[in-house]
């Protein structure tokens, strides 16, 4: 017998609680399984809602969805990519990485309002989600860096950008991408196209014949990373100490200080 909407709502709430517990325990396999259960329960709830109104057609089953569409919400698609990259990233890199690594399309325009939506959600019900897509913060004024997205569960210093951080993050992302592709065995033409901007912008990353060599890219990125990494870490950690004085929302989405200054000067 199909579950009622009340039963589905109760199961959805329980699954969300179990996901938070699994995330806190670091059990990634359980999180992935529970998320799949949650999406199935939410689809069942949607179907039950539409069936209760005979004037509205029932939703198409997943197998009839348009090719290229993803069943994952945009925030989960972005989370997948940022987890691979391990650093704050701009929409262009997020979309390119998603196209190379994951099924389904991710539309760049949908990312424009994502951070604002996440901030509204957090302020309305703090920590009600297992993670938030949040801002990267500028080390000097602790305001949101325009156009960069990060994950709330990362350490605070990883979400802060100092003078050397863009280069350090670029090098870090290149290493993580290559290792991910080597692990998954997905080092094909589309993935190599994704890595070309890294190869072309890291000294020593490309071979004599301009052929892509994963080990060469990793070695070149690591060599340059050793030059900048320590100074960058000190700058980020110092800024993170200051950032811990901010409210929880400001630590995720940026200081309100400049907004307050602007409001005073505009009077």
N, C-alpha and C positions, 0 to 999 in steps of 0.2 A: 504494500500500500504506500503510495507516495507520501512524503512528509508534508505536513501543513506549513504555511508560511511562518507561523509562530515557532514550530519545531526547527525550521531552517534557520531562523534568526538566532535561536538559542545555540544551534550548532556552530553558526558563523562566529558568534561571540566566544564560544569555547575554543574554537580553532585559533582565533586571534590571540587569545591568552596563552595557548600552548606554543604558538610561534614566538611570542615574546620570551617565554621561559627557555625555549630551545636556543634562541639567539643569545640570551644571557649566559647560557651554559656553553656556548661556542659549538653547538652541535649543528653544523651546516647541513649535513645530510637530512637530519630531521626537519630543519627549516624548509628545505626544498620540497620534501614530501608533504609537509603540512600546508605549504602555500598552494600546491597542486590541489589538495583536498579543499582548501578555502575557495579557490577559483571555481571548482566544480559546484560547491555549495551555493556560491553567489550566482552562478548561471542557473541553477535550479530555482533559486529564489526569484530571479528575473522572469523565468518561464512561468512560475506560479502566479506572479503578479499580472503578467499579460494574459494568462488564461482566465484570470478572474474577471477580465473585461473582454467580452467576446468581440468587441468592435476593433480591437487592436490585434494584428497578426502576431503569431508567436515568432520568436527570434529564430533565425536560421541556425542549424547545428554547426559546430565548428568546422566540419569537413566541407561545408558549402560556402565558407567565407572566401572573399576575394583573395586570389593569390597575392602573396606579399604582405598581407595584413598579419599583425601579431595579436595573439590573445592576451598578451601581457599589457597592463597599463603602462603609460609612458614613463611614470616614475620608476617602475620596476625595470624597464628597458634601460633607463639611464643608470640605475643602480648596478645592473649587470656590467655595463661598460666601465663605470668608475671603479668597480671592484677589480676588474682586470688591470686597468691603468694604475690604480693605487695613488693617484694624484689628482688635484683639481684640474678640470679640463673645460675647454670652450665647446659650445654646441657643434661647431664644424668637426672637431676631432671625435666627439661623442658619436655623431651620426656616421662618420666614415668608419669608425671602429665597429659600430653595430652592424653596418652593412657587410663588413668583412667577416665577422665572427658569429653573428646570430641570425636566426631565421626571422622573417617578418621585417617590414619597413618601419623606420623611425623618421618622422617628419620633423625637420629642423624648426619649423614655425611653432610646433607644439611645445618646444622647450622654452619659448620666450616668456611665457607666463608661469612656468612650472615652479620656479623658486618663490614667486609671490604667493602662489596657491599653497605651497608647503609652509610658508611663514604664517599665513592666515590660519591654516590648520593647527600649527603648533601653538599659536597664541590662544586659539579657542579651546584647545584641549591638549596641554603640554604632555609629551611623551606617551600619547595614546597609540602611536604607531611604533613599530620596531626600529624604524630609522626614518630620517627625513633627508630629502635632497636640499642641501643648504648652500650657503655662500662660502667662498674663500675670502679671508679677511686680509686687508693690507696691514703690514706690520707697523707702520708709522702711526696711523690714526684709527686702526681697528674697524674701518668701515668695509662694507662689502666691495669686493673687486668686481667691477662690471663685467658680465659675460662669462664668469667662471662658476662652475658647479662643483660641489664636494658632497661628502656623505657625513651625516651628523655623528655616526659612531666612530669615525676616525679620531685619533688623538688630536687635541686642539692645535698643537704645534704643526701638525701636518696640514691643517686647514689655513695656516697663516703664510702669507707670502712676503718675504723680504726682498732686497735688491737682487740677490743671487737665485732666488727661488724659481723664477720662470725657467732658467737654464737647467737647474738641478732637476726640476720636475720633468722637463723635456727629456733629459738623459734617463731618468728613472723610468718614465713611461716607455721609452724605446726598449730598455732591457726587459721590462715586465711583459711587453707585447711579444717579443721574440720568444721568451721562455714559455709563455702561454701557448703560442702557436706550435712550438716544439713538443710540448706536453700533449696537446690535443691532436697532433698530426695534421693540422690544417694549414700547413705552410704551402699554400697554392698560389696561383697567379694573383687573385684578388687580395690575399693577405700581403703578398710581396708589394703590391701597389700601395697598400696602406703604409708600409714601412719605408718606401722610397724617400719621403720627406725627411725622415730621421737619418737615413743613410747619407743623403745629400748634404745634411747640415751638421754632421759630426765628423770632425777631421779624422781621417784614417779608417772610416767605416766602410768605404767602398773599395773593392779590389781593383787591380790594374785593368781588368777587362770590363769594368763597370758592372760586374755580375754581383748579385746579392749573395753574401755569405753571412749566415746568422752569427756564427762564432766571432767573425770579424767585427760586426756591429756591436755585439755585447762587449768585446774587449775594448773597442774604441770609446764606447760610452762610459765604461767603468774607469778607464784611464783619466778621462776628463772629469768624471764625477769625483774622483779622489782629490782633485785640485780645489773644488768648490764646497764639497760636502760639509766639512767641519765648520767653516765660517758660516755657512747657511744655517746649519743646525743651531749654532749659538744664537744667531739673530732670531730665529723662529722661537727658540725656547724663552728668550728674554721677552719677546712680544707676547708669548702665551701666558707668562706670569702676569703681565698687565691685563691681559684679556680675561683672566679668571676673576677679576673684580667686576666684570660686567654681569648683567642679568643673563639667565640661561638663554633667553630669546636673542639677546645681542651677541652672545658667543656663537650662535648659529647663523644669524642673519645680519650682523653688523651693528656697530655702535650707533645710537641715536644722537650722539653729541652734535654732529655737523648739521643734522636736521634742525636741532634746537637753535643752533647759531643762525642758520638761514632764516628761521621763522622770526627771530629777533631783529635781524638786519632788514627784513622786508616790511617791518611795521612803519 
